[in-house]
C-alpha cells in the first residue's frame, strides 16, 4: 500500500471515498509518524490518539453508508489557538495552564461537520506573537528542512510554525492556522507548503484565542493549492456568533483551481523591491512574473506608495489590540494563578510568570500607545496610515488589476537561536515586511512554494487579491505551483 501519510489531502479524501483504505488506517499511519517524528520536530503539543481513532471509526461508518462529508475521514492538525472541547487549548502560553474549553470554535465545528479527524493540537508562538515559533511555552518547533550539507536546526516560521512543520513533515493531511501579520504565509514559505490568509471576515473568529481582533484571520496550511482550496471551503462561512463574519456564500474554491490566469492583469508593486533584498528572492520574483505571463496574464507595474509605513503602523495597531485582549488573563477565573499578598500582587505575579518575554514586550508597547497623551500620537495616527494603505490597494484594483504578485518573505528559513534576531526584535519583525500590508487592508493573500535558495531551502511567492476573491488566488497560485514543478518534500532526517 502507498505510504498513506505522503498523500495530499485531496488524494486522501478521494482514496477514502473509493474505499482504497479506511480512515482508521490513514489515521493510524499519521499517529505512527507523529510518534516517531514529534520528539525531534516538536510540532504537536498534544496528540489526541483515542479521540482521533474514535473519530476515524465514525467516519468509516459514514463512508460505508455512503453519506460521508467533504473531508470525511481526513486527519488534520489543529493549531493550539482554536478552542476544542475538553482538549488542550492554551495558545502556546503558560498563563492558560490547564485550560480545557467547554465549547468548540466555529471553524473546527465546520471541519468536524464535514468529517475531518483531529490528530492533536499544534505548537505555535505564544498567543500567535512571533515570526519563528521560538516563543512557545512548549519550546521551539523545528523546521523539517535543513540546508544542504548542514545540520543546523532551522525555524519553521511563525506563528503557525507547528502547522507548517507538521504538514511539511507528513504529520497531518492539512492543518488549521491563523494569520495576523503573515503567520500563515511566512511559515508556509519557510517549509515549502501552501498557506492562504483569507479575506478578513471570510472565516469566523469565534472560539479562536484573540491576538489582534481587527487583523486576525484563520486559514489552512496544506501541501498543494488544491488542498488549500478544499480545506478553506470547509473552514469558511458566516457565523452569527462573530460580528466581523461576513454573510455571503462560500464558493467551491476547488472548482477555481484549474481555471488559469489567461486575460488576468497581475500587478507588480515597485515598493516591494526592498534595499538589501537577496538576489535569489528577486530572481524568483522575476521568474514568477514570466510564468504568469507565459500562461496569458497581463503584467502591469503598479505603485503602493504607503507600503513603507505598513510595518511600523502594524507594530502599533497589533500590540495595542493585544494589550486589550490579554487584559482578561489575570489568574482569577481560569488558567495559571500565582498567589500574592493582594489581588494586585496576584495579577502581577501571575502575568509575570504566565506571559513569555515577547508577549510581555508587545503588551507593554500596546499599553503605552493606548495611554493618555500617546493615544492620538501613535494609535490614531497608525489607524490613519492603515486607511491609506487600504486605499492604495483599492486604487490599484479599481484600475483593472486582478491580483498582485510579490515575494512572500525576505529570505529563506534562518537558524533557531539566530543571534542577530534574538538581540534585535526589529530584525525579527522585518520577516513580516511583505505580508503585513495584506492584514492591514483586510485582503486575501496566498503563499505558494516556487523555488529554492542556494542551500536548497524553500522560497515562496505571494499573491494578493481583491476582497473575497480567493478564487483568483487559487487559480494563479496553481499556475505558479505547476510552473515551478519542484518536489517540496524535505529529506527525512527525523
ROVORO-586087 format. One record per residue (C-alpha): chain; residue number from 0; residue in one letter; y, x, z. Coordinates in nm, 3 decimals, always signed. Example, Ala and Ser with C-alpha at 12.3 -4.5 7.8 and 13.67 -1.06 7.14 Angstrom:
(rec A 0 A (-0.450 +1.230 +0.780))
(rec A 1 S (-0.106 +1.367 +0.714))
END
This chain:
(rec A 0 X (+0.000 +0.000 +0.000))
(rec A 1 X (+0.355 +0.116 -0.076))
(rec A 2 X (+0.542 +0.255 +0.226))
(rec A 3 X (+0.697 -0.073 +0.337))
(rec A 4 X (+0.994 +0.095 +0.505))
(rec A 5 X (+1.102 +0.254 +0.174))
(rec A 6 X (+1.154 -0.082 +0.002))
(rec A 7 X (+1.502 -0.223 -0.048))
(rec A 8 X (+1.596 -0.541 +0.136))
(rec A 9 X (+1.570 -0.734 -0.191))
(rec A 10 X (+1.226 -0.587 -0.269))
(rec A 11 X (+1.113 -0.663 +0.086))
(rec A 12 X (+1.222 -1.024 +0.052))
(rec A 13 X (+1.053 -1.057 -0.287))
(rec A 14 X (+0.731 -0.897 -0.163))
(rec A 15 X (+0.718 -1.129 +0.133))
(rec A 16 X (+0.770 -1.434 -0.088))
(rec A 17 X (+0.497 -1.313 -0.323))
(rec A 18 X (+0.270 -1.256 -0.021))
(rec A 19 X (+0.216 -0.892 -0.118))
(rec A 20 X (+0.242 -0.816 +0.254))
(rec A 21 X (+0.330 -1.003 +0.570))
(rec A 22 X (+0.637 -0.990 +0.791))
(rec A 23 X (+0.420 -0.864 +1.076))
(rec A 24 X (+0.304 -0.575 +0.857))
(rec A 25 X (+0.652 -0.473 +0.747))
(rec A 26 X (+0.793 -0.522 +1.098))
(rec A 27 X (+0.520 -0.303 +1.248))
(rec A 28 X (+0.590 -0.039 +0.983))
(rec A 29 X (+0.956 -0.029 +1.086))
(rec A 30 X (+0.873 -0.028 +1.457))
(rec A 31 X (+0.644 +0.270 +1.399))
(rec A 32 X (+0.915 +0.451 +1.202))
(rec A 33 X (+1.169 +0.384 +1.479))
(rec A 34 X (+0.933 +0.510 +1.747))
(rec A 35 X (+0.887 +0.837 +1.557))
(rec A 36 X (+1.248 +0.892 +1.449))
(rec A 37 X (+1.474 +0.747 +1.715))
(rec A 38 X (+1.429 +1.027 +1.973))
(rec A 39 X (+1.589 +1.261 +1.718))
(rec A 40 X (+1.840 +1.028 +1.547))
(rec A 41 X (+1.942 +0.808 +1.843))
(rec A 42 X (+2.025 +0.523 +1.605))
(rec A 43 X (+1.885 +0.248 +1.828))
(rec A 44 X (+1.996 +0.183 +2.185))
(rec A 45 X (+1.718 -0.070 +2.243))
(rec A 46 X (+1.408 -0.159 +2.043))
(rec A 47 X (+1.302 -0.522 +2.082))
(rec A 48 X (+0.933 -0.478 +1.996))
(rec A 49 X (+0.797 -0.803 +2.138))
(rec A 50 X (+1.081 -1.018 +2.008))
(rec A 51 X (+1.054 -0.860 +1.662))
(rec A 52 X (+0.681 -0.931 +1.640))
(rec A 53 X (+0.728 -1.289 +1.761))
(rec A 54 X (+1.000 -1.348 +1.500))
(rec A 55 X (+0.779 -1.189 +1.232))
(rec A 56 X (+0.485 -1.416 +1.320))
(rec A 57 X (+0.712 -1.721 +1.299))
(rec A 58 X (+0.838 -1.602 +0.959))
(rec A 59 X (+0.484 -1.555 +0.828))
(rec A 60 X (+0.403 -1.912 +0.924))
(rec A 61 X (+0.708 -2.035 +0.730))
(rec A 62 X (+0.621 -1.821 +0.429))
(rec A 63 X (+0.266 -1.955 +0.423))
(rec A 64 X (+0.406 -2.309 +0.436))
(rec A 65 X (+0.640 -2.227 +0.150))
(rec A 66 X (+0.964 -2.302 +0.336))
(rec A 67 X (+1.099 -1.954 +0.411))
(rec A 68 X (+1.471 -1.883 +0.420))
(rec A 69 X (+1.683 -1.643 +0.216))
(rec A 70 X (+1.585 -1.343 +0.433))
(rec A 71 X (+1.259 -1.477 +0.571))
(rec A 72 X (+1.064 -1.204 +0.748))
(rec A 73 X (+1.302 -0.917 +0.661))
(rec A 74 X (+1.354 -0.676 +0.956))
(rec A 75 X (+1.717 -0.591 +1.037))
(rec A 76 X (+1.901 -0.374 +1.288))
(rec A 77 X (+2.193 -0.528 +1.478))
(rec A 78 X (+2.498 -0.332 +1.586))
(rec A 79 X (+2.545 -0.341 +1.965))
(rec A 80 X (+2.876 -0.525 +1.914))
(rec A 81 X (+2.703 -0.856 +1.824))
(rec A 82 X (+2.601 -1.085 +2.109))
(rec A 83 X (+2.228 -1.160 +2.105))
(rec A 84 X (+2.085 -1.398 +2.364))
(rec A 85 X (+1.914 -1.223 +2.652))
(rec A 86 X (+1.918 -0.878 +2.492))
(rec A 87 X (+2.127 -0.565 +2.535))
(rec A 88 X (+2.489 -0.621 +2.424))
(rec A 89 X (+2.719 -0.354 +2.566))
(rec A 90 X (+2.936 -0.234 +2.275))
(rec A 91 X (+2.813 +0.119 +2.340))
(rec A 92 X (+3.001 +0.118 +2.672))
(rec A 93 X (+2.909 +0.174 +3.037))
(rec A 94 X (+3.157 -0.090 +3.153))
(rec A 95 X (+2.931 -0.367 +3.017))
(rec A 96 X (+2.636 -0.220 +3.203))
(rec A 97 X (+2.353 -0.472 +3.231))
(rec A 98 X (+2.529 -0.745 +3.033))
(rec A 99 X (+2.282 -0.987 +2.870))
(rec A 100 X (+2.468 -1.268 +2.689))
(rec A 101 X (+2.361 -1.628 +2.721))
(rec A 102 X (+2.490 -1.703 +2.371))
(rec A 103 X (+2.437 -1.577 +2.016))
(rec A 104 X (+2.703 -1.454 +1.776))
(rec A 105 X (+2.760 -1.678 +1.475))
(rec A 106 X (+2.663 -1.402 +1.233))
(rec A 107 X (+2.329 -1.329 +1.396))
(rec A 108 X (+2.270 -1.704 +1.424))
(rec A 109 X (+2.320 -1.724 +1.046))
(rec A 110 X (+2.078 -1.436 +0.987))
(rec A 111 X (+1.809 -1.581 +1.212))
(rec A 112 X (+1.860 -1.918 +1.043))
(rec A 113 X (+1.777 -1.751 +0.711))
(rec A 114 X (+1.463 -1.599 +0.862))
(rec A 115 X (+1.565 -1.239 +0.939))
(rec A 116 X (+1.382 -1.046 +1.212))
(rec A 117 X (+1.567 -0.840 +1.476))
(rec A 118 X (+1.425 -0.493 +1.537))
(rec A 119 X (+1.677 -0.392 +1.803))
(rec A 120 X (+2.037 -0.307 +1.888))
(rec A 121 X (+2.204 -0.017 +1.709))
(rec A 122 X (+2.413 +0.259 +1.860))
(rec A 123 X (+2.788 +0.273 +1.792))
(rec A 124 X (+3.113 +0.431 +1.904))
(rec A 125 X (+3.220 +0.275 +2.233))
(rec A 126 X (+3.394 -0.058 +2.161))
(rec A 127 X (+3.395 +0.048 +1.793))
(rec A 128 X (+3.657 +0.315 +1.860))
(rec A 129 X (+3.571 +0.627 +1.666))
(rec A 130 X (+3.506 +0.784 +1.327))
(rec A 131 X (+3.199 +0.991 +1.413))
(rec A 132 X (+2.977 +0.792 +1.654))
(rec A 133 X (+3.024 +1.055 +1.924))
(rec A 134 X (+3.199 +0.828 +2.177))
(rec A 135 X (+2.899 +0.609 +2.262))
(rec A 136 X (+2.793 +0.598 +2.627))
(rec A 137 X (+2.438 +0.634 +2.491))
(rec A 138 X (+2.507 +0.964 +2.319))
(rec A 139 X (+2.592 +1.056 +1.960))
(rec A 140 X (+2.399 +0.924 +1.662))
(rec A 141 X (+2.263 +1.191 +1.428))
(rec A 142 X (+2.305 +1.168 +1.051))
(rec A 143 X (+1.964 +1.185 +0.877))
(rec A 144 X (+2.129 +1.406 +0.613))
(rec A 145 X (+2.166 +1.782 +0.653))
(rec A 146 X (+2.333 +2.033 +0.428))
(rec A 147 X (+2.102 +2.230 +0.201))
(rec A 148 X (+1.964 +2.528 +0.392))
(rec A 149 X (+2.141 +2.419 +0.711))
(rec A 150 X (+2.002 +2.297 +1.040))
(rec A 151 X (+2.340 +2.178 +1.168))
(rec A 152 X (+2.339 +1.823 +1.304))
(rec A 153 X (+2.599 +1.608 +1.129))
(rec A 154 X (+2.783 +1.293 +1.235))
(rec A 155 X (+2.689 +0.968 +1.056))
(rec A 156 X (+3.049 +0.841 +1.072))
(rec A 157 X (+3.175 +0.566 +1.294))
(rec A 158 X (+3.196 +0.331 +1.450))
(rec A 159 X (+2.889 +0.182 +1.279))
(rec A 160 X (+2.702 +0.514 +1.282))
(rec A 161 X (+2.382 +0.369 +1.425))
(rec A 162 X (+2.375 +0.108 +1.147))
(rec A 163 X (+2.433 +0.367 +0.874))
(rec A 164 X (+2.186 +0.618 +1.015))
(rec A 165 X (+1.913 +0.355 +1.061))
(rec A 166 X (+1.950 +0.223 +0.706))
(rec A 167 X (+1.962 +0.573 +0.555))
(rec A 168 X (+1.655 +0.688 +0.751))
(rec A 169 X (+1.444 +0.380 +0.664))
(rec A 170 X (+1.453 +0.241 +1.018))
(rec A 171 X (+1.554 -0.112 +0.906))
(rec A 172 X (+1.584 -0.300 +0.578))
(rec A 173 X (+1.955 -0.360 +0.642))
(rec A 174 X (+2.198 -0.365 +0.933))
(rec A 175 X (+2.498 -0.554 +1.062))
(rec A 176 X (+2.817 -0.355 +1.114))
(rec A 177 X (+3.187 -0.406 +1.177))
(rec A 178 X (+3.498 -0.255 +1.021))
(rec A 179 X (+3.838 -0.233 +1.194))
(rec A 180 X (+3.983 +0.064 +1.006))
(rec A 181 X (+3.689 +0.188 +0.799))
(rec A 182 X (+3.394 +0.160 +1.037))
(rec A 183 X (+3.159 +0.020 +0.771))
(rec A 184 X (+3.279 +0.210 +0.465))
(rec A 185 X (+3.320 +0.558 +0.617))
(rec A 186 X (+2.970 +0.581 +0.773))
(rec A 187 X (+2.822 +0.434 +0.453))
(rec A 188 X (+2.988 +0.713 +0.255))
(rec A 189 X (+2.861 +0.976 +0.501))
(rec A 190 X (+2.499 +0.858 +0.478))
(rec A 191 X (+2.451 +0.763 +0.114))
(rec A 192 X (+2.439 +0.390 +0.187))
(rec A 193 X (+2.640 +0.088 +0.069))
(rec A 194 X (+2.888 -0.076 +0.305))
(rec A 195 X (+3.120 -0.370 +0.242))
(rec A 196 X (+3.406 -0.484 +0.461))
(rec A 197 X (+3.464 -0.846 +0.351))
(rec A 198 X (+3.799 -1.022 +0.337))
(rec A 199 X (+3.938 -1.097 +0.684))
(rec A 200 X (+3.814 -1.446 +0.769))
(rec A 201 X (+3.508 -1.438 +0.542))
(rec A 202 X (+3.272 -1.375 +0.837))
(rec A 203 X (+3.302 -1.528 +1.183))
(rec A 204 X (+3.411 -1.303 +1.469))
(rec A 205 X (+3.272 -1.541 +1.733))
(rec A 206 X (+3.030 -1.356 +1.957))
(rec A 207 X (+3.139 -1.015 +1.830))
(rec A 208 X (+3.292 -0.796 +2.103))
(rec A 209 X (+3.659 -0.760 +2.011))
(rec A 210 X (+3.839 -0.433 +1.946))
(rec A 211 X (+4.149 -0.533 +1.744))
(rec A 212 X (+4.133 -0.903 +1.668))
(rec A 213 X (+4.360 -0.909 +1.362))
(rec A 214 X (+4.170 -0.619 +1.199))
(rec A 215 X (+3.802 -0.660 +1.296))
(rec A 216 X (+3.564 -0.791 +1.032))
(rec A 217 X (+3.186 -0.786 +1.016))
(rec A 218 X (+2.978 -0.689 +0.715))
(rec A 219 X (+2.646 -0.531 +0.617))
(rec A 220 X (+2.528 -0.175 +0.558))
(rec A 221 X (+2.239 -0.158 +0.314))
(rec A 222 X (+2.065 +0.075 +0.069))
(rec A 223 X (+2.184 -0.091 -0.252))
(rec A 224 X (+2.471 -0.303 -0.380))
(rec A 225 X (+2.230 -0.590 -0.447))
(rec A 226 X (+2.103 -0.573 -0.088))
(rec A 227 X (+2.461 -0.582 +0.038))
(rec A 228 X (+2.536 -0.892 -0.169))
(rec A 229 X (+2.222 -1.064 -0.043))
(rec A 230 X (+2.292 -0.989 +0.321))
(rec A 231 X (+2.660 -1.086 +0.305))
(rec A 232 X (+2.564 -1.424 +0.156))
(rec A 233 X (+2.370 -1.492 +0.476))
(rec A 234 X (+2.629 -1.349 +0.717))
(rec A 235 X (+2.939 -1.519 +0.573))
(rec A 236 X (+3.065 -1.873 +0.624))
(rec A 237 X (+3.315 -2.092 +0.801))
(rec A 238 X (+3.287 -2.123 +1.178))
(rec A 239 X (+3.488 -2.376 +1.378))
(rec A 240 X (+3.443 -2.152 +1.682))
(rec A 241 X (+3.663 -1.885 +1.519))
(rec A 242 X (+4.021 -1.987 +1.442))
(rec A 243 X (+4.055 -1.697 +1.195))
(rec A 244 X (+3.748 -1.805 +0.998))
(rec A 245 X (+3.841 -1.941 +0.654))
(rec A 246 X (+3.696 -2.276 +0.546))
(rec A 247 X (+3.575 -2.201 +0.195))
(rec A 248 X (+3.243 -2.196 +0.017))
(rec A 249 X (+3.034 -1.879 +0.022))
(rec A 250 X (+2.936 -1.774 -0.332))
(rec A 251 X (+2.595 -1.647 -0.428))
(rec A 252 X (+2.714 -1.287 -0.417))
(rec A 253 X (+2.387 -1.151 -0.556))
(rec A 254 X (+2.441 -1.352 -0.876))
(rec A 255 X (+2.756 -1.147 -0.946))
(rec A 256 X (+2.600 -0.802 -0.909))
(rec A 257 X (+2.495 -0.752 -1.272))
(rec A 258 X (+2.789 -0.917 -1.447))
(rec A 259 X (+2.960 -0.583 -1.522))
(rec A 260 X (+3.325 -0.481 -1.550))
(rec A 261 X (+3.399 -0.536 -1.918))
(rec A 262 X (+3.759 -0.655 -1.953))
(rec A 263 X (+3.846 -0.594 -1.587))
(rec A 264 X (+4.157 -0.393 -1.503))
(rec A 265 X (+4.091 -0.121 -1.243))
(rec A 266 X (+4.394 +0.025 -1.066))
(rec A 267 X (+4.417 +0.393 -0.972))
(rec A 268 X (+4.679 +0.445 -0.697))
(rec A 269 X (+4.871 +0.771 -0.720))
(rec A 270 X (+4.932 +0.772 -0.343))
(rec A 271 X (+4.561 +0.837 -0.274))
(rec A 272 X (+4.592 +1.188 -0.419))
(rec A 273 X (+4.638 +1.348 -0.079))
(rec A 274 X (+4.754 +1.705 -0.016))
(rec A 275 X (+4.461 +1.928 +0.072))
(rec A 276 X (+4.201 +1.682 -0.060))
(rec A 277 X (+3.886 +1.875 -0.156))
(rec A 278 X (+3.841 +1.928 -0.529))
(rec A 279 X (+3.495 +1.770 -0.520))
(rec A 280 X (+3.646 +1.441 -0.396))
(rec A 281 X (+3.900 +1.443 -0.679))
(rec A 282 X (+3.631 +1.530 -0.936))
(rec A 283 X (+3.411 +1.244 -0.814))
(rec A 284 X (+3.706 +1.003 -0.830))
(rec A 285 X (+3.774 +1.102 -1.191))
(rec A 286 X (+3.405 +1.062 -1.269))
(rec A 287 X (+3.412 +0.712 -1.122))
(rec A 288 X (+3.707 +0.625 -1.345))
(rec A 289 X (+3.515 +0.739 -1.653))
(rec A 290 X (+3.204 +0.542 -1.551))
(rec A 291 X (+3.407 +0.222 -1.524))
(rec A 292 X (+3.593 +0.294 -1.849))
(rec A 293 X (+3.263 +0.351 -2.028))
(rec A 294 X (+3.146 +0.006 -1.917))
(rec A 295 X (+3.451 -0.163 -2.069))
(rec A 296 X (+3.700 -0.160 -1.781))
(rec A 297 X (+4.070 -0.104 -1.846))
(rec A 298 X (+4.208 +0.178 -1.630))
(rec A 299 X (+4.564 +0.143 -1.506))
(rec A 300 X (+4.775 +0.380 -1.295))
(rec A 301 X (+4.939 +0.195 -1.008))
(rec A 302 X (+5.158 +0.263 -0.707))
(rec A 303 X (+5.110 +0.150 -0.347))
(rec A 304 X (+5.428 +0.307 -0.208))
(rec A 305 X (+5.378 +0.227 +0.161))
(rec A 306 X (+5.031 +0.385 +0.181))
(rec A 307 X (+5.164 +0.689 +0.369))
(rec A 308 X (+5.271 +0.466 +0.657))
(rec A 309 X (+4.935 +0.289 +0.691))
(rec A 310 X (+4.760 +0.533 +0.925))
(rec A 311 X (+5.043 +0.565 +1.181))
(rec A 312 X (+5.103 +0.188 +1.173))
(rec A 313 X (+4.731 +0.124 +1.219))
(rec A 314 X (+4.719 +0.352 +1.522))
(rec A 315 X (+4.989 +0.142 +1.684))
(rec A 316 X (+4.854 -0.204 +1.596))
(rec A 317 X (+4.487 -0.132 +1.673))
(rec A 318 X (+4.543 +0.030 +2.017))
(rec A 319 X (+4.787 -0.248 +2.111))
(rec A 320 X (+4.527 -0.514 +2.037))
(rec A 321 X (+4.260 -0.301 +2.205))
(rec A 322 X (+4.472 -0.282 +2.520))
(rec A 323 X (+4.500 -0.658 +2.528))
(rec A 324 X (+4.132 -0.726 +2.454))
(rec A 325 X (+3.994 -0.472 +2.700))
(rec A 326 X (+4.202 -0.602 +2.990))
(rec A 327 X (+3.920 -0.850 +3.061))
(rec A 328 X (+3.685 -0.571 +3.172))
(rec A 329 X (+3.766 -0.534 +3.540))
(rec A 330 X (+3.435 -0.541 +3.727))
(rec A 331 X (+3.485 -0.894 +3.862))
(rec A 332 X (+3.264 -1.128 +3.658))
(rec A 333 X (+3.014 -0.909 +3.472))
(rec A 334 X (+2.925 -0.553 +3.383))
(rec A 335 X (+2.993 -0.244 +3.588))
(rec A 336 X (+3.160 -0.270 +3.928))
(rec A 337 X (+3.269 +0.028 +4.135))
(rec A 338 X (+3.363 -0.077 +4.488))
(rec A 339 X (+3.707 +0.009 +4.623))
(rec A 340 X (+3.923 -0.050 +4.928))
(rec A 341 X (+4.119 -0.322 +4.748))
(rec A 342 X (+4.091 -0.525 +4.431))
(rec A 343 X (+4.341 -0.296 +4.255))
(rec A 344 X (+4.136 +0.001 +4.371))
(rec A 345 X (+3.821 -0.163 +4.231))
(rec A 346 X (+3.992 -0.224 +3.896))
(rec A 347 X (+4.098 +0.140 +3.870))
(rec A 348 X (+3.765 +0.288 +3.978))
(rec A 349 X (+3.563 +0.053 +3.756))
(rec A 350 X (+3.769 +0.123 +3.447))
(rec A 351 X (+3.780 +0.497 +3.513))
(rec A 352 X (+3.401 +0.507 +3.541))
(rec A 353 X (+3.325 +0.245 +3.275))
(rec A 354 X (+3.551 +0.342 +2.985))
(rec A 355 X (+3.497 +0.666 +2.792))
(rec A 356 X (+3.770 +0.910 +2.700))
(rec A 357 X (+3.851 +0.767 +2.355))
(rec A 358 X (+3.871 +0.409 +2.484))
(rec A 359 X (+4.096 +0.520 +2.768))
(rec A 360 X (+4.318 +0.708 +2.521))
(rec A 361 X (+4.360 +0.409 +2.292))
(rec A 362 X (+4.404 +0.168 +2.580))
(rec A 363 X (+4.688 +0.379 +2.722))
(rec A 364 X (+4.854 +0.412 +2.382))
(rec A 365 X (+4.830 +0.037 +2.333))
(rec A 366 X (+4.969 -0.043 +2.676))
(rec A 367 X (+5.258 +0.196 +2.613))
(rec A 368 X (+5.358 +0.046 +2.275))
(rec A 369 X (+5.344 -0.306 +2.422))
(rec A 370 X (+5.551 -0.221 +2.728))
(rec A 371 X (+5.908 -0.336 +2.785))
(rec A 372 X (+6.152 -0.118 +2.599))
(rec A 373 X (+5.895 +0.007 +2.346))
(rec A 374 X (+5.754 -0.317 +2.202))
(rec A 375 X (+6.028 -0.354 +1.940))
(rec A 376 X (+6.044 +0.016 +1.863))
(rec A 377 X (+5.671 +0.052 +1.798))
(rec A 378 X (+5.460 -0.264 +1.777))
(rec A 379 X (+5.711 -0.488 +1.597))
(rec A 380 X (+5.801 -0.210 +1.355))
(rec A 381 X (+5.434 -0.138 +1.283))
(rec A 382 X (+5.376 -0.506 +1.204))
(rec A 383 X (+5.669 -0.498 +0.960))
(rec A 384 X (+5.513 -0.195 +0.791))
(rec A 385 X (+5.185 -0.386 +0.776))
(rec A 386 X (+5.361 -0.664 +0.585))
(rec A 387 X (+5.499 -0.411 +0.336))
(rec A 388 X (+5.150 -0.265 +0.283))
(rec A 389 X (+5.014 -0.613 +0.216))
(rec A 390 X (+5.296 -0.684 -0.028))
(rec A 391 X (+5.217 -0.361 -0.219))
(rec A 392 X (+4.869 -0.492 -0.289))
(rec A 393 X (+4.994 -0.842 -0.375))
(rec A 394 X (+5.232 -0.700 -0.636))
(rec A 395 X (+4.958 -0.491 -0.797))
(rec A 396 X (+4.713 -0.781 -0.812))
(rec A 397 X (+4.983 -1.013 -0.947))
(rec A 398 X (+5.041 -0.756 -1.222))
(rec A 399 X (+4.689 -0.805 -1.355))
(rec A 400 X (+4.481 -0.556 -1.159))
(rec A 401 X (+4.135 -0.691 -1.067))
(rec A 402 X (+4.021 -0.412 -0.833))
(rec A 403 X (+4.133 -0.070 -0.715))
(rec A 404 X (+3.924 +0.249 -0.716))
(rec A 405 X (+3.981 +0.521 -0.454))
(rec A 406 X (+3.781 +0.784 -0.265))
(rec A 407 X (+3.603 +0.647 +0.041))
(rec A 408 X (+3.653 +0.950 +0.268))
(rec A 409 X (+3.846 +1.277 +0.255))
(rec A 410 X (+3.526 +1.482 +0.300))
(rec A 411 X (+3.150 +1.467 +0.343))
(rec A 412 X (+2.996 +1.436 +0.691))
(rec A 413 X (+3.101 +1.706 +0.938))
(rec A 414 X (+2.920 +1.868 +1.228))
(rec A 415 X (+2.865 +1.695 +1.560))
(rec A 416 X (+3.098 +1.852 +1.815))
(rec A 417 X (+3.330 +1.989 +1.546))
(rec A 418 X (+3.583 +2.191 +1.747))
(rec A 419 X (+3.887 +2.103 +1.536))
(rec A 420 X (+3.809 +1.730 +1.556))
(rec A 421 X (+3.743 +1.748 +1.931))
(rec A 422 X (+4.062 +1.943 +2.002))
(rec A 423 X (+4.293 +1.725 +1.793))
(rec A 424 X (+4.236 +1.347 +1.784))
(rec A 425 X (+4.473 +1.321 +1.486))
(rec A 426 X (+4.229 +1.522 +1.272))
(rec A 427 X (+3.957 +1.273 +1.364))
(rec A 428 X (+4.183 +0.978 +1.285))
(rec A 429 X (+4.253 +1.122 +0.938))
(rec A 430 X (+3.894 +1.034 +0.842))
(rec A 431 X (+4.022 +0.677 +0.803))
(rec A 432 X (+4.308 +0.769 +0.571))
(rec A 433 X (+4.158 +0.594 +0.264))
(rec A 434 X (+4.022 +0.290 +0.446))
(rec A 435 X (+4.282 +0.159 +0.694))
(rec A 436 X (+4.505 +0.001 +0.429))
(rec A 437 X (+4.230 -0.249 +0.349))
(rec A 438 X (+4.218 -0.372 +0.709))
(rec A 439 X (+4.595 -0.380 +0.743))
(rec A 440 X (+4.616 -0.606 +0.436))
(rec A 441 X (+4.304 -0.812 +0.521))
(rec A 442 X (+4.139 -0.727 +0.187))
(rec A 443 X (+3.775 -0.669 +0.094))
(rec A 444 X (+3.656 -0.313 +0.032))
(rec A 445 X (+3.320 -0.163 -0.057))
(rec A 446 X (+3.195 +0.196 -0.031))
(rec A 447 X (+2.926 +0.298 -0.280))
(rec A 448 X (+2.748 +0.636 -0.281))
(rec A 449 X (+2.838 +0.808 -0.608))
(rec A 450 X (+2.789 +1.184 -0.576))
(rec A 451 X (+2.713 +1.482 -0.356))
(rec A 452 X (+2.913 +1.780 -0.239))
(rec A 453 X (+2.819 +2.147 -0.283))
(rec A 454 X (+2.588 +2.126 +0.020))
(rec A 455 X (+2.405 +1.825 -0.121))
(rec A 456 X (+2.567 +1.576 +0.118))
(rec A 457 X (+2.658 +1.223 +0.002))
(rec A 458 X (+3.006 +1.131 -0.116))
(rec A 459 X (+3.127 +0.776 -0.172))
(rec A 460 X (+3.382 +0.589 -0.380))
(rec A 461 X (+3.570 +0.284 -0.256))
(rec A 462 X (+3.661 -0.031 -0.444))
(rec A 463 X (+3.933 -0.261 -0.305))
(rec A 464 X (+3.951 -0.621 -0.420))
(rec A 465 X (+4.164 -0.932 -0.413))
(rec A 466 X (+4.130 -1.163 -0.112))
(rec A 467 X (+3.792 -1.342 -0.118))
(rec A 468 X (+3.690 -1.173 -0.443))
(rec A 469 X (+3.395 -0.977 -0.309))
(rec A 470 X (+3.205 -1.076 -0.626))
(rec A 471 X (+3.414 -0.839 -0.839))
(rec A 472 X (+3.349 -0.559 -0.590))
(rec A 473 X (+2.974 -0.613 -0.610))
(rec A 474 X (+2.988 -0.613 -0.991))
(rec A 475 X (+3.199 -0.296 -1.010))
(rec A 476 X (+3.005 -0.133 -0.727))
(rec A 477 X (+2.681 -0.190 -0.917))
(rec A 478 X (+2.830 -0.015 -1.220))
(rec A 479 X (+2.912 +0.289 -1.006))
(rec A 480 X (+2.566 +0.281 -0.847))
(rec A 481 X (+2.388 +0.256 -1.182))
(rec A 482 X (+2.608 +0.519 -1.346))
(rec A 483 X (+2.558 +0.772 -1.067))
(rec A 484 X (+2.180 +0.726 -1.090))
(rec A 485 X (+2.124 +0.951 -0.787))
(rec A 486 X (+1.849 +0.919 -0.529))
(rec A 487 X (+2.035 +0.893 -0.199))
(rec A 488 X (+1.729 +0.944 +0.017))
(rec A 489 X (+1.766 +1.214 +0.281))
(rec A 490 X (+1.496 +1.480 +0.310))
(rec A 491 X (+1.290 +1.377 +0.610))
(rec A 492 X (+1.311 +1.630 +0.895))
(rec A 493 X (+1.280 +1.399 +1.193))
END
